[in-house]
Amino acid sequence: MPIEFKDLDFAYNGETVLQDVNLSVRARDYIAIIGPNGGGKTTLLKLILDLLTPDRGAVRVDGQSPLKASACIGYVPQDVHMNRRFTITAIDVVLMGKRHPQKRWSRPSAADRREALAALERLEMAAQAHKKIGLLSGGHGNACSLSGPWCPSPKFFCRTSPPPVSTPRARPTSTAAA
């Protein structure tokens, strides 16, 4: 199974949030996790991303631990805050999604730039690629943040809220867990 939770428990400071969770998400599945605030929806995603460790049970992503599978996961967090005065271009924001954990300080290759531009094109943002992030509208800035996790062509795409854009091209083209 591409994503699997087996007999999983998780608690924050002793307060159980998830108990005995068993879930399998197959390739090409699109899922939505719906529930009340504090119900564990974001916690499930954080477990997939290896940002949290279960108290009991296991999480497997593409047959591996979440840490080993991290390069194949695209993620847009619930709140994306960007310093709009930071002198970075839209394509640079997208390229941040391409950074491999072990090669954070390497320069992006020409292939990386082509992939980043393709991610912007999916959201009809290619014309904004070389504009400073602070000069973009709020919607365009959000679209750049959304493009970043798509840049590595992830097997799995996770987000914790609905997309900020509604163009047909903004729909996922790969396996999604939401």
C-alpha positions as CSV (number, residue, x, y, z in Angstrom):
1,M,0.0,0.0,0.0
2,P,1.3,3.5,-0.8
3,I,0.2,4.9,2.6
4,E,-0.7,2.7,5.5
5,F,-1.4,3.3,9.2
6,K,-1.4,0.1,11.3
7,D,-2.7,0.0,14.9
8,L,-1.7,3.6,15.4
9,D,-2.1,5.6,18.6
10,F,-1.0,9.2,19.1
11,A,-1.4,11.6,22.1
12,Y,-0.5,15.2,22.7
13,N,0.7,15.6,26.3
14,G,-1.1,12.5,27.4
15,E,-4.4,13.4,25.7
16,T,-5.3,10.8,23.1
17,V,-6.0,12.2,19.7
18,L,-5.8,9.1,17.5
19,Q,-6.5,5.6,18.8
20,D,-6.1,2.3,17.0
21,V,-6.1,3.8,13.5
22,N,-5.9,1.4,10.6
23,L,-6.0,3.0,7.2
24,S,-4.7,2.1,3.8
25,V,-4.6,4.5,0.9
26,R,-4.0,2.9,-2.5
27,A,-2.3,4.4,-5.5
28,R,-4.6,6.8,-7.4
29,D,-6.9,7.2,-4.3
30,Y,-8.1,10.7,-3.5
31,I,-9.2,11.0,0.1
32,A,-10.6,13.8,2.3
33,I,-10.3,13.5,6.0
34,I,-13.3,15.4,7.5
35,G,-13.9,16.0,11.2
36,P,-14.1,18.6,14.0
37,N,-11.3,20.9,15.1
38,G,-8.9,18.9,17.2
39,G,-10.1,15.6,15.7
40,G,-6.7,14.5,14.5
41,K,-6.8,15.4,10.7
42,T,-3.6,17.5,10.6
43,T,-2.0,15.0,13.1
44,L,-2.5,12.2,10.5
45,L,-0.7,14.3,7.9
46,K,2.1,15.2,10.3
47,L,2.6,11.5,10.9
48,I,2.8,10.9,7.1
49,L,5.4,13.7,6.9
50,D,7.5,12.3,9.8
51,L,6.9,15.6,11.8
52,L,5.4,13.5,14.6
53,T,6.1,9.9,15.8
54,P,3.3,7.6,16.8
55,D,3.0,6.4,20.4
56,R,2.1,3.0,19.1
57,G,1.8,1.4,15.7
58,A,3.3,2.2,12.4
59,V,3.1,4.6,9.4
60,R,4.4,3.4,6.1
61,V,4.7,5.5,2.9
62,D,5.3,3.6,-0.3
63,G,6.5,0.7,1.9
64,Q,9.1,2.8,3.8
65,S,9.3,4.9,6.9
66,P,7.9,8.4,6.4
67,L,11.5,9.8,6.7
68,K,12.8,7.6,3.9
69,A,9.8,8.4,1.7
70,S,9.9,12.2,2.3
71,A,11.3,13.0,-1.1
72,C,8.1,11.6,-2.8
73,I,5.7,13.7,-0.7
74,G,4.5,17.2,-1.6
75,Y,2.9,19.2,1.2
76,V,1.1,22.5,1.6
77,P,0.7,23.4,5.3
78,Q,-2.5,24.9,6.7
79,D,-1.0,28.3,7.1
80,V,1.6,29.6,4.7
81,H,3.1,32.8,5.9
82,M,5.5,34.6,3.5
83,N,7.6,37.7,4.2
84,R,6.5,39.7,1.2
85,R,9.5,42.0,1.5
86,F,11.9,39.2,1.0
87,T,13.6,39.6,-2.4
88,I,12.8,36.2,-3.9
89,T,11.1,35.5,-7.2
90,A,8.0,33.3,-7.7
91,I,10.1,30.6,-9.4
92,D,12.5,30.6,-6.4
93,V,9.6,29.9,-4.1
94,V,8.6,27.0,-6.3
95,L,12.2,25.7,-6.4
96,M,12.2,25.5,-2.6
97,G,9.8,22.5,-3.1
98,K,12.5,20.9,-5.2
99,R,15.2,20.9,-2.4
100,H,16.3,17.5,-1.4
101,P,16.9,17.2,2.4
102,Q,20.6,16.1,1.9
103,K,21.3,18.8,-0.8
104,R,19.7,21.9,0.7
105,W,22.5,24.3,-0.3
106,S,23.1,23.1,-3.9
107,R,22.1,25.3,-6.8
108,P,19.1,24.3,-8.9
109,S,19.9,22.7,-12.2
110,A,18.4,23.7,-15.6
111,A,16.2,20.6,-15.2
112,D,15.0,21.8,-11.8
113,R,14.1,25.2,-13.3
114,R,12.2,23.6,-16.1
115,E,10.3,21.5,-13.6
116,A,9.5,24.6,-11.5
117,L,8.3,26.5,-14.5
118,A,6.1,23.5,-15.4
119,A,4.6,23.6,-11.9
120,L,3.8,27.3,-12.3
121,E,2.3,26.6,-15.8
122,R,-0.1,24.1,-14.2
123,L,-1.6,27.0,-12.2
124,E,-1.4,29.5,-15.1
125,M,1.4,31.4,-13.3
126,A,4.3,31.1,-15.7
127,A,4.1,34.8,-16.6
128,Q,4.8,35.6,-12.9
129,A,7.9,33.3,-12.7
130,H,10.5,36.1,-12.5
131,K,8.5,38.6,-10.5
132,K,9.5,39.4,-6.9
133,I,7.1,37.6,-4.5
134,G,6.2,40.9,-2.8
135,L,4.9,42.4,-6.1
136,L,2.4,39.6,-6.7
137,S,-1.2,39.7,-5.6
138,G,-2.2,37.7,-2.6
139,G,-3.8,35.0,-4.8
140,H,-0.7,34.8,-7.0
141,G,1.5,34.5,-3.9
142,N,-0.7,31.7,-2.6
143,A,-0.5,29.9,-6.0
144,C,3.3,30.1,-5.8
145,S,3.2,28.4,-2.4
146,L,0.9,25.7,-3.8
147,S,3.2,25.2,-6.8
148,G,6.3,24.4,-4.6
149,P,5.2,21.0,-3.4
150,W,4.2,20.0,-7.0
151,C,7.7,20.8,-8.3
152,P,9.3,17.5,-7.3
153,S,6.4,15.6,-9.1
154,P,5.4,13.9,-5.8
155,K,3.8,10.5,-5.7
156,F,1.7,11.8,-2.8
157,F,0.3,15.3,-2.4
158,C,-1.0,16.4,1.0
159,R,-2.7,19.6,2.1
160,T,-4.7,20.6,5.2
161,S,-7.2,22.9,3.6
162,P,-8.9,23.5,0.2
163,P,-6.7,24.9,-2.6
164,P,-6.6,28.7,-2.8
165,V,-7.0,28.6,-6.5
166,S,-9.8,27.2,-8.6
167,T,-8.5,26.9,-12.1
168,P,-9.0,23.5,-13.8
169,R,-5.2,23.1,-14.0
170,A,-4.9,23.3,-10.2
171,R,-6.3,19.8,-9.8
172,P,-3.8,17.1,-8.7
173,T,-2.2,15.0,-11.3
174,S,-0.7,12.4,-9.0
175,T,-1.7,10.3,-6.0
176,A,-3.2,12.5,-3.4
177,A,-3.8,12.2,0.4
178,A,-5.6,15.0,2.0
